[in-house]
Structures are given as C-alpha cells and as structure tokens.
C-alpha cells in the first residue's frame, strides 16, 4: 500500500542508519515492526500477577 508521510529528514536518516536500511521504506517498516513488538511485550508484562498458571501444565499437555 502506498502512503504519503511527512517525516523529518534527520529522523528518517537516523532511522535508516540505526536499522542499517538502504531505503526509507525499509526503515519505516523496521520501525513499525519494532513498535508492534514492543507494544505486545508491554501488554504481556502488564498481565504479570493477573493470570494463574497450573503447576501441572506439562502433564496436562502431554496426556492428550
């Protein structure tokens, strides 16, 4: 999908250098993937202490 974005030149240059990207598109894709990955990690970490896990998970899984 083609999209027009207004990104400051210095920011896209830094993103390209950091991600070792050859193109602006690759840098934007790498940045978006990293953002999504970090948000998923934050979501999982926010659940710490809110979920209970059975101590017998291994046995239950392998008795199918």
C-alpha positions in Angstrom: 0.0 0.0 0.0 1.4 3.4 -0.9 1.2 6.1 1.7 2.5 9.7 1.8 4.2 10.5 5.1 5.8 13.8 6.3 8.8 12.6 8.2 11.6 15.0 9.2 14.8 14.3 7.1 17.0 14.0 10.2 14.7 11.4 11.8 14.4 9.2 8.7 18.2 9.4 8.2 18.8 8.4 11.8 16.3 5.5 11.4 18.0 4.4 8.2 21.4 4.4 9.9 20.2 2.7 13.0 18.3 -0.1 11.2 21.0 -0.3 8.5 18.3 0.2 5.9 19.1 1.0 2.3 15.7 2.6 1.7 13.3 4.9 3.6 10.6 2.2 3.1 12.8 -0.4 4.8 13.5 1.9 7.7 9.8 2.7 8.2 8.9 -1.0 8.0 11.6 -1.9 10.5 10.4 0.9 12.9 6.8 -0.2 12.7 7.7 -3.8 13.3 9.7 -2.8 16.4 6.9 -0.7 17.7 4.4 -3.5 17.3 6.8 -6.0 19.0 7.4 -3.6 22.0 3.7 -3.0 22.4 3.0 -6.7 22.5 5.7 -7.2 25.1 4.2 -4.3 27.2 0.8 -6.0 27.0 2.1 -9.3 28.3 4.1 -7.6 31.0 1.0 -5.7 32.2 -0.6 -9.1 32.9 2.1 -10.2 35.3 0.4 -11.2 38.5 -3.1 -11.2 37.0 -3.0 -14.7 35.5 -2.7 -18.0 37.2 -1.0 -21.0 35.7 -1.4 -24.6 36.8 1.8 -26.3 38.0 0.7 -29.4 36.1 0.7 -27.8 32.7 3.4 -30.2 31.3 1.5 -33.3 32.4 -1.8 -31.9 31.1 -0.3 -31.0 27.8 1.3 -34.4 27.2 -1.7 -36.6 28.3 -3.7 -35.8 25.2 
